[in-house]
Amino acid sequence: MTQCVKTWRALVVCLALVATDSVAHAGQWQTGAPMLSKRTEVAVASIGPKIFVAGGFGGDQALEIYDTVSDRWERGAALPKTLHHAGAAAVDNRVYVIGGYVGGWQAVSSVYEYNPDQDQWRRRAEMPTARGALAVAVLDGRIHAIGGASRRTNTGAHEVYDPRTDKWQALTDLPTPRDHLAAGTVAGKIYVVGGRINGSYARNLAVNEAYDPVTGKWKTAAPLPRARSGIAATVLGSTLVVVGGESPSGTFDDVDAYDADADSWGALDPLPTARHGLGAAAVSGRLFVISGGPTPGGSYSAANEIYEP
């Protein structure tokens, strides 16, 4: 078995492991082709080598698709509705855009499924609790929709969607209701990090709570190093990586990595462009951080920055 030396300045240095299974310290940030439009509060998911960006302020209904191999963007079929603060996930070669806000800050319960082979959207069963600024995570082929807010009032709703049956099920509520949070699945558990109280980034949180599907219970895990919201998260190798965020004093360039086994956090090199309302995806061992606002509130960018271990 390959021996690994863990240090939190290096995150994880593993010799003889393929790039998709490890995160190396000797990495650097690169600039990829910018998005076709400037946006913030986007929904991002990936399938194979492609990243899909839907919704957001400034994006209207356009779906933008990034090929990580050719470093090129193209547009797919338009999202059926103009949404912002939605969640996105990919299961079985389909992209799902869940919840969000329309017409300002009206929370919706809609679920749209995108088929990239046919370049078509279709409506699926609605989420039981309408909300925006929620977090989504995939576990065992099902999509968990967690937290968020309706009319800027938090909900701890935790509902799971099975794309194969097109049905929703209510699960144990998130202990700390919050919005503008992020989530990721590591070692069979869902970790839900950061966020804010009732839409106010003056009330940011560092909380990290883990859901165990075996027991159906939540437990408290090590908090983020700094309280922040408007963040994005993805799983790179076996590590949960949380990027960006905002507060009244500005946006964050923080890139924090969580080791679930050790229940501890370490820092990776900071984002070249601090921003919030961004999206993150891990593809072929690289971290892609896309879109987002460079200043707190209503700001936009077409940024596409790539961390190469």
C-alpha positions in Angstrom: 0.0 0.0 0.0 1.2 3.5 -0.8 2.3 5.4 2.3 0.9 8.9 2.7 2.3 11.7 4.8 -0.3 14.2 6.0 0.5 17.8 6.8 -2.1 20.5 6.7 0.2 22.9 4.9 0.5 20.3 2.3 -3.0 18.9 2.8 -2.1 15.4 1.5 1.1 14.3 -0.2 0.7 10.8 -1.6 3.4 9.4 -3.8 2.3 7.0 -6.5 -1.3 7.9 -6.3 -3.1 9.1 -9.4 -4.2 12.7 -9.5 -7.9 12.0 -9.2 -7.3 10.3 -5.9 -5.1 12.8 -4.1 -4.6 16.4 -3.4 -1.0 17.6 -3.6 0.5 20.7 -2.0 2.8 21.5 -4.9 0.0 22.9 -6.9 -0.8 26.2 -8.5 -3.7 28.3 -9.7 -4.3 28.8 -13.4 -6.7 30.9 -15.4 -9.2 29.1 -17.6 -11.3 30.5 -20.4 -13.9 32.9 -18.9 -17.6 32.1 -18.9 -19.7 33.6 -21.7 -21.5 35.8 -19.2 -20.8 37.4 -15.9 -22.8 35.9 -13.1 -23.2 35.3 -9.4 -25.3 33.0 -7.2 -24.9 30.2 -9.7 -25.7 26.5 -9.6 -22.9 24.2 -10.8 -22.6 20.5 -11.5 -20.2 18.3 -13.5 -20.5 15.2 -15.6 -17.4 13.6 -16.9 -15.1 16.3 -18.3 -17.8 18.9 -18.6 -19.1 21.5 -16.0 -22.6 22.9 -16.2 -23.5 26.4 -14.9 -27.2 27.2 -14.6 -29.1 30.2 -13.3 -27.7 33.1 -11.2 -27.9 36.8 -11.3 -26.8 38.1 -14.7 -27.3 34.8 -16.4 -31.0 34.9 -17.2 -32.0 31.4 -18.5 -28.7 30.5 -20.4 -27.0 27.2 -19.6 -23.3 27.4 -20.0 -21.2 24.3 -20.5 -17.5 24.2 -20.0 -15.3 21.5 -21.5 -12.4 21.1 -19.1 -10.3 19.3 -21.8 -10.5 21.9 -24.6 -10.9 24.9 -22.2 -14.0 26.1 -24.2 -17.5 27.2 -23.3 -20.7 26.6 -25.2 -24.4 27.1 -24.5 -27.0 24.4 -24.1 -30.8 24.6 -24.1 -32.0 27.4 -21.9 -33.2 26.7 -18.4 -37.0 26.8 -18.4 -37.1 29.6 -15.8 -34.9 32.4 -14.7 -33.5 31.3 -11.3 -30.9 32.4 -8.9 -29.6 30.8 -5.6 -30.6 27.3 -6.8 -28.8 24.1 -6.1 -27.4 21.7 -8.7 -26.3 18.1 -8.7 -25.5 15.4 -11.2 -26.7 11.8 -11.1 -26.7 9.1 -13.9 -25.6 11.5 -16.6 -28.3 14.1 -15.8 -28.0 17.5 -14.2 -30.7 18.5 -11.7 -31.4 22.2 -10.8 -33.3 22.4 -7.5 -35.2 25.2 -5.8 -33.9 28.8 -5.9 -35.6 32.2 -6.2 -37.6 33.8 -9.0 -38.9 37.3 -9.4 -36.6 38.8 -6.8 -36.8 36.6 -3.7 -39.7 34.3 -4.2 -38.6 30.8 -3.2 -39.6 28.0 -5.5 -39.8 24.2 -5.2 -39.1 23.4 -8.8 -36.9 20.6 -10.0 -35.5 20.6 -13.6 -33.6 17.7 -15.1 -31.2 18.3 -18.0 -30.2 15.6 -20.5 -26.9 16.6 -22.1 -27.2 13.9 -24.8 -30.5 15.4 -26.0 -29.9 19.0 -24.9 -33.3 19.0 -23.3 -34.9 20.0 -19.9 -37.9 18.4 -18.3 -39.8 19.2 -15.1 -39.7 16.6 -12.3 -41.5 16.2 -9.0 -41.3 19.3 -6.9 -39.4 19.6 -3.6 -41.7 19.5 -0.6 -40.3 22.7 0.9 -39.8 25.7 -1.4 -36.5 27.5 -0.7 -33.5 29.1 -2.2 -29.8 29.5 -1.1 -29.9 25.8 -0.2 -27.2 23.2 -0.3 -27.4 19.9 -2.2 -25.3 16.8 -2.0 -25.4 13.4 -3.7 -25.2 10.2 -1.6 -25.9 6.7 -3.0 -27.5 8.1 -6.2 -30.0 10.3 -4.3 -29.9 14.1 -4.0 -30.2 15.7 -0.5 -31.6 19.2 -0.4 -30.6 20.8 2.9 -31.4 24.1 4.6 -31.9 27.4 2.7 -34.5 30.1 3.2 -38.0 31.1 2.1 -38.5 34.8 2.0 -35.2 35.1 3.9 -36.4 33.0 6.8 -34.3 30.0 7.4 -35.5 26.4 7.2 -33.8 23.3 8.5 -35.6 21.2 5.9 -33.7 18.1 4.8 -35.4 16.3 1.9 -34.0 13.7 -0.4 -34.9 13.1 -4.0 -34.5 9.8 -5.9 -34.2 10.4 -9.6 -35.0 6.8 -10.4 -38.5 7.0 -8.8 -39.0 10.8 -9.1 -40.0 10.9 -5.5 -39.1 13.0 -2.4 -38.7 11.9 1.2 -38.3 14.0 4.3 -35.4 13.2 6.6 -34.1 14.6 9.9 -33.9 18.4 9.8 -30.5 20.2 9.8 -29.8 21.1 13.4 -28.7 24.6 12.6 -31.0 26.2 10.0 -29.1 28.5 7.7 -28.8 29.7 4.1 -26.0 30.4 1.6 -24.3 27.2 3.0 -22.5 24.4 1.2 -22.4 20.6 1.4 -20.4 17.6 0.2 -20.3 13.9 0.7 -17.2 12.3 2.2 -16.8 8.7 3.3 -20.6 8.0 3.3 -21.6 11.1 5.3 -22.8 14.5 4.2 -21.0 17.5 5.7 -22.9 20.8 5.7 -20.7 23.8 6.3 -20.9 27.6 6.8 -23.9 29.8 5.9 -25.7 32.7 7.4 -28.8 33.5 9.5 -31.9 34.7 7.6 -30.0 36.0 4.6 -27.8 38.4 6.5 -24.0 38.0 5.8 -23.5 40.1 9.0 -24.6 36.9 10.7 -22.2 34.4 9.2 -21.6 30.9 10.7 -18.6 28.6 10.9 -20.7 25.6 11.9 -20.1 22.2 10.3 -22.7 19.4 10.8 -22.5 15.8 9.5 -25.4 13.6 8.5 -25.0 9.8 8.9 -27.6 8.0 6.6 -27.2 4.8 8.7 -28.4 6.3 11.9 -30.4 9.1 10.4 -28.8 11.5 12.8 -26.6 14.7 12.7 -23.5 15.4 14.7 -21.3 18.4 15.1 -17.9 18.4 13.3 -14.9 20.7 13.4 -16.1 24.2 12.3 -14.7 26.2 9.4 -11.6 28.2 10.3 -13.5 31.4 9.6 -17.3 32.1 9.6 -18.5 32.8 6.1 -21.4 32.4 3.7 -22.0 32.6 -0.1 -19.5 29.7 -0.3 -19.1 26.7 -2.6 -17.9 23.2 -1.9 -16.8 20.2 -3.7 -15.0 16.9 -3.0 -11.5 16.6 -4.4 -10.2 13.1 -3.9 -11.4 12.3 -0.4 -11.3 15.8 0.9 -14.1 18.4 1.2 -12.8 21.7 -0.2 -14.7 24.9 0.6 -14.0 28.1 -1.3 -14.8 31.8 -1.3 -17.6 33.6 0.6 -18.6 37.1 1.8 -19.1 39.2 4.8 -19.8 43.0 5.3 -16.1 43.6 5.2 -15.5 42.0 1.8 -15.2 38.7 -0.1 -13.0 35.8 0.9 -10.2 34.1 -1.0 -10.1 31.3 1.5 -9.7 27.7 0.3 -10.1 25.3 3.2 -9.8 21.5 3.1 -11.5 19.2 5.5 -10.2 15.8 6.5 -13.1 13.8 7.8 -10.9 11.1 9.3 -9.0 13.6 11.4 -12.0 16.0 11.8 -9.7 18.9 11.1 -9.2 21.7 8.6 -6.2 22.9 6.7 -5.6 25.7 4.1 -4.8 25.4 0.4 -3.4 28.3 -1.6 -5.9 31.1 -1.7 -8.1 31.9 -4.7 -6.5 34.4 -7.1 -9.9 36.2 -7.2 -11.8 36.5 -3.9 -15.6 36.1 -4.5 -18.9 34.9 -3.3 -21.9 33.2 -5.0 -19.5 31.1 -6.9 -19.5 27.5 -8.0 -16.9 24.7 -7.6 -16.4 21.4 -9.3 -13.7 18.7 -9.1 -12.8 17.2 -12.5 -9.9 14.8 -13.2 -8.1 15.8 -10.0 -8.4 19.5 -10.6 -10.5 22.1 -8.7 -12.5 24.5 -10.9 -13.9 27.6 -9.3 -16.3 29.5 -11.5 -18.2 32.7 -11.6 -19.2 34.7 -8.5 -19.1 38.3 -7.2 -15.8 39.9 -6.4 -17.4 42.4 -4.0 -20.2 41.7 -1.4 -23.8 41.9 -2.6 -24.7 42.4 -6.3 -21.4 41.9 -8.2 -20.7 39.6 -11.0 -17.8 37.9 -12.8 -17.0 35.4 -15.6 -14.0 34.1 -13.6 -12.8 30.5 -14.2 -9.8 29.7 -12.0 -8.3 26.2 -11.8 -6.2 24.6 -9.0 -3.8 22.1 -10.4 -2.3 19.8 -7.7 
